[in-house]
Amino acid sequence: MQATVPPNTGLQRFFGVSPFGRDAEPWYVGALGELDVARRLGGLGPGWYVLHAVPVGTGSGDLDHVVIGSAGVFTINTKHHRGQNVWVGGRRILVNGQRTDHLRNAKHKAKRTSQLLSVAARSLIDVTPIVAVVGARRMTVRERPHDVVVLHATELTRWLQRHPVTLTPSQVQQLAALAAQPATWRRMPETDGCRRPTASITPRSSDCVPRSIAPGARATGGHSA
């Protein structure tokens, strides 16, 4: 993507012309946003497990961040809107007046994560989608969506730490261990006879028997997947 773009001349560097090609620039800006959020999540402290850039399925898709802690399981979609105006409504997010797919994409990724973790845990696991906005010049929240949490990145860790406790330490460790296994994210979301997750974050018993975690299968908090 960037390999075919010639380097900037001295004059271009002097005037601050971006060295990135048209296709590479959005990727670079997005990566900066993800790094910003990753740094903030590193401050969550003990008892929290964070995975970054988690590859899902057999394609090229991934999850920006997956967070597991006493407050539950969360997928975080980072949106880097440097110097732009972000407007949040109950059903849409606008950036400089333009509609985005942020809410729809966040819900889709959380649903996929819920399916995969539920299959791995053989228990019903719900996942809360979060959109973390980075670098916005102004962020106006007219109405908060009922099914997606939308926050400025600076609010993220405090919001997670203050969220009500829904998982026991044992449940957190079990889910973190499963999330640390690449096979969890590569399998197809089959039901294994389980019902699909509903509204609760807390794993609940069903007709499926929870699978135990093999000794030594542990996740490491704050490390990349």
N, C-alpha and C positions, 0 to 999 in steps of 0.2 A: 504493500500500500504506500509506504513512504520511500521505499528503496528506489523508485523511479523518479523521485522529485530531486532536481538539482539543488545543491546547497546555495544559500543566499550569498549574494555578492557583498563586499564590504559596505557599499552604500546602502543596501537593503538592511544589513544588520544595524547600521548607524541610525536609520529611521525606524527601527523596531518592527520591520516586516516579519510576520510569522514564518518560521522555517518549515512549517508543515504544509503538505498539500491539502487540497480541498477535501479529499476523502479521509485523511489522517487527523485533521483538526478536531472533529467531533469526538473521535476516539480518545485523543489526548486530553481534551477538556473533561470527558467523562472519567478517565482514569484519575485525574487530579481530584475530582470530587470523591471518588471511591477511597483514595488515600486519605483524604481529610476525614471522612467518616470512620475509616478503620482506626485512625489515630485516636479519635474520640472514644470509640468503643473499647480501646485498650485501657481506658480509665474506669471501666465498670467495677473492677475489683474482684476479690475471691468469690467463687460460687457461680460465676458467669462463664459461659463457653461461647467463643465467637469463631466462626469459620468465614473465610473470605473467598470470593470468586469460586464458588462451588459449581463444578460442571454437572449438568443435569441431563440425563438421557444419553443418547448416542450422537446427538448433533453438536452444534457449537454453542448452544445456550448455556447460561450459567446464572447463578444467584449472586448478587453483589455481596450480601452478608446474611448469614444465618446466626441468630442469637438465641441461646438457651440458658434459662436461669429460673429462679424461683417464681418469677412473674409469668413464665410460660415460654412458648416458642414463637419467634418472630422472624419474618423475612424483611430485609431492609433494601428497598430500591433507592439508590442514590441518584438524585437529579441535580446536576451542576448547571445552574442558570446564572452565570456570572454577569452581574450588572443589569439583570433584567427584572421586570416586575411580575411577581407571581400572585395570582388571585385564586383562592380556594373556595369552592362552593360545595354544596352537599352532593352534587353529582358530577362535577367536572373541576379540572384545574386548568386555568388559562395562564399562558406565559406571553407577556406583551400583547394581550388581547387574543391570542391564538389558542384554540382548543388543543389539548394534548390527550394522549392515551395513558397517562400516568396511573390513574385509578384502575382502569381495566387491566393493565399489565401487572400492577401490584397484586390485584386479586387473583389473577391467573397463576402467578408464581407462588403465592401462599397456598392456593388450592393444590397445586402440584406437589409442593413440599409436604403438605398434610397427607396426601395420598401415599407418597413414598415412605414417610416416617411411620405411618400407620401400618403399612405392609411389613416394614422391618421390625416394628415393635409388637406386631400382632395385637394391637390395642388401638383404640380410637384416639388420635392425636390431632388437635386443632392447632392452627397456626394463624397468627395475627399479622396482616400485611402493614408495613410502614413505608411511607414515602418520606425520605429525608432530603430536604432542599438545601443546597449548598450555594453560597455566593450571590444570592438574590439581592438586588438593590432595595427592593421593598417586597414584603410578603403580607398580603391582606387575606385574612380568614373571614369570609362572609358567613359561612356555615360549614361546620365540620362534617365530613362524610361519616355515615354511620357504620360502614364496613371497612374503612381504611383509615389508619392513623396518618395524618399529615403533619410533619413537624419541620421547623428549621433545624439544621444539623446541630446548632448550638444547644438545643433543648433536648437532644436525644438521650444522652446518658441519664440526665436527671429524671426524665419521664420514665425510663425503664426502671430505675432504682426506686421510684415512688409508686410504681404500679403494684396493685395488690398481689399477695403471694397466692399462687395457684398450684404449685408443684412442690413436693417434698424433696429434700436433698437426694434421696435415693432415686426418685423419678428423674431429677435433673441429670444425675450421673449416668443413668441408663440411656436416656435420650442422647446425651452428649457422646457416649461411646458408640451408639449406632450411627450418629451423624458423622463421626470421624471415619467411618468405613466407606471407602469409595463405592463398594457394591450397593450400598443403600441408595445412592443417587443414580446408578446406572440401570437399575432394574425397571421394568415396565410397571406402571401402577396397577397391579392386579388386586383383587379384593381378598383373596385367600379365604373367602367365606365371611369376611367381616363387613359390617355395615359401614357406610361412609361416615366420616366425622361430622358432628353437628357443631353447635355453637360454643361448647365449653373447651377451654384450653387444656384442662386437666385430663390426663389419660383415664379412661373409664373402662371397666370390665364389660365384656360382651360375650358372644358365643365363642370368641377366639381365646386361646390360652396364651398369655404373654410369654414371649420367648426370653429365656435367660441369656445374659451376656457372657461370652467365654471369658475365663480369667485372663487378665492382662489387656483386655480390649478397652482402653481408656481414651477419652478425648482430652486434649490439652487446651485449657482456656486461653483465648487471646491469640491463638496461632492460626495461620492460614491453612485452608483445606489442602 
